[in-house]
Amino acid sequence: MIKQPLKGMNDFIPEEAGLRDYMINQILEVYHQFGFERIYTPAIEDIENINNKEGGDNQKLIFKILKRGEKLEEAINASQFDDLSDMGLRYDLTLPLTRFYANNKASLPQVGKFIQIDRVYRAERPQRGRCREFVQCDIDVIGDESYNAEIELITATGRALLRLPIGEFFIRVNNRQVLKSVLLSFGFNEESLDNICIILDKLDKIGVDGVVGELEAQGYDAKAIEGLKKLISNPVTLDDIAGIIPENPNLQILKNVIDEANQLSKGSYKVIYDFTLVRGQGYYTGCVFEIASAKFGGTIGGGGRYDNLIGKFTGEATPAVGFSIGFERIYAILHETGFKVPGRKKLAIIYKNDYIGAFNLADSYRDSYEVSMYAFPKKVGKLLNRLELQGFNAYVIYDKDNEENNLNTIDANN
């Protein structure tokens, strides 16, 4: 038997699990304060739902589940090798949410505000910051077409992150409709915009020359490429964009989202414009956002508006927008920096005899301590050393024949 977990998946010992629980509780408390409600969806979805172009590059990372029995044999015998699977593990929480909403719409409020904190799966090549099983932490607003939904999501997410000691962070914002309008003004064709956006999204990895090289290799118009190159060779401001597409209504929405989100942040974090921000998923239709942290050196969250996705299930246009915190990346920051979870003190009851009496004594302390019980060992000093390493603050050696059974401090600093 193999005792290690599969590559890209992790066990978590109690101290690590405690940190993860603490993070979830801090985030949930803020989200509940904003009126969001938690839901759950299955980890397994119909392959038709998740194996589509809306997932962008994630479509290549699906853990597919083979058909069973006769159906699998029939597909193999018919050489239908692209049709061997009928289910797959979800690679994010957005697509399952849209199916959930379509299926349960009659039982949900007109404007739904949902929380999902759950595991997702991607067939990644395991490396730092990339696992095959990991937790996503999402909030979504469904049914609100106004940009107030974006502002609320940015603010709720920002305040949740302020509960966690991750240091300085900022939120980058763009609008896909604004980006596409700029690209059209340079002379790119409408049908090529999604692909151009995907290439532009790589700017921070491959640089201006890399973006230009890919566009040229794919045969796009030289004049259009030159216009884009000139723009992205220097930091792009909203004033620059206003000079290219003046009086564009989506540009005004973008300005309002950034300005009003900054007002609500009160300087605790910055919300800034980033012309090159695209987000890889194909389902985004409007504003998109990402969170960047200096400590981790990369993105620790993202999201955007996806007004067309639910309609693929219902046939009706339904406005929707969501924001996801990069739970695993933030966990890595806190774990590697040695963050200790604040909480109640821990007490050990070490009983020599009379388990029931010791249990009753433990009950008398539970309002003030997290209480654990241990049978009196042969080497009590060794046990006390282990308790100190585990963060215990005090202990009682219980003896039914001893009326005092005094509480003893393990670490006077606590």
C-alpha positions, 0 to 999 in steps of 0.5 A: 500500500502507498501511504503518500497522497497522490501528487498534487493532493495533500493531507493536512495535519490538525494544525494545518487544518486549523489554519484552513478552518480559521481562514474559512471562518474569517471569510464566511463571517464577512460574506454573511455580513454582506448578506451572501448565503452558502450553497453546495453543489456536487463535485461531479458534473455531466461531461456536456456541461464542463467539456465546452469552450467556456472554460478556456484552458481549464477544459484541457485539465478536466478529470473525466470519468469513464462510462461504466459497463455496457456503455463503455464497451459500446463506445470502445467497440464503435471506436468512439474514443472521444465519447468514453466519458459521461461525467467529470470532476468540476474544475471551478465553481462557476459552471456548477453554480449556473446549473444550480441556479437554472435548476433551482430558480423557482426556489431562489430570490430574484437577486441571489447572493451565493457563497461557495467554498469547496474543492475543485479538481484540475489535471495540473502538472503539480508545482508550487501554487498548482495542485490537482485538488484545491479549495476555491472560495467564491461569492456570486450575485445573480440577477443584478445587471447594475454595476453595483453588484461589481462594487459590492463583490469587490468590497466584500472580497477586499474586506474579507482579505483584510481579516487575513494577515497577507500584507498589502494587496490591490485589485486590478479591474478591466472591462472586456467590452471596453477592451474589445472596443479598443481592439476594434478601433485598431482594425481587428475583426470582431470574430477574432477578438476572443483569441486576441484577448487570450494572447493579450492576457499573456502580456505579463509572461511573454512581454510586448514582443511576445504578444506581437509575435503571436499576433503576427504568426497568426496573420493579423493585420499589421496596422492593427498590430502596430496600433496595439503595440504602441498602446501597450508599450507604456502603462495604459490609463483610463484617459488613454482609453477615453482618447480612443473610444470617447463616450463609450458607455462601458468605459463609464461603467468601468470608471464608476466601478473603480472610483466607487470601489476605491471610495468604499475601501477607504484607502485600506487597499487600492482598486486600479485599472489594468488594460491587459487584464482579460481572465482566461475563461471564455464566459466573461462578458463585462468587468473582470478583476484580479487580486495581486499580493506582493507577498506571494508574487502573483494573483490571489483571486479573480472574477468577473461578469458572465451574463450569458452563461446561465442562459445556456441552460435556461434560454433566458439572459440572466445577469451574473457576476462573481469573485473568487479568493485564491484560498490555497495561495493565501493559505500558503502565504500564512503557513510559510510565514508561520502564522498562528491561529488566535483562539481559545486556550487549550487545557489538558486533564491528565487523570490518574483514576475515575474517568467520570470524575475527570470528565466532569472536571473537564466539563467545568472548564469547557466554557473557557478552554478547549479541553483534552483528556489523557490517561496518566502516563508512565513518563508525565514529563514527556507528555507535558513537553508534547503538550507544550509543543502542541500549544497547550496553555495549562494542565490539571493532574486529576486524582479523585483522592486529591480535593485540590486538583490545581490548574497548572500553567504550561506557558506563562506567556499565554 
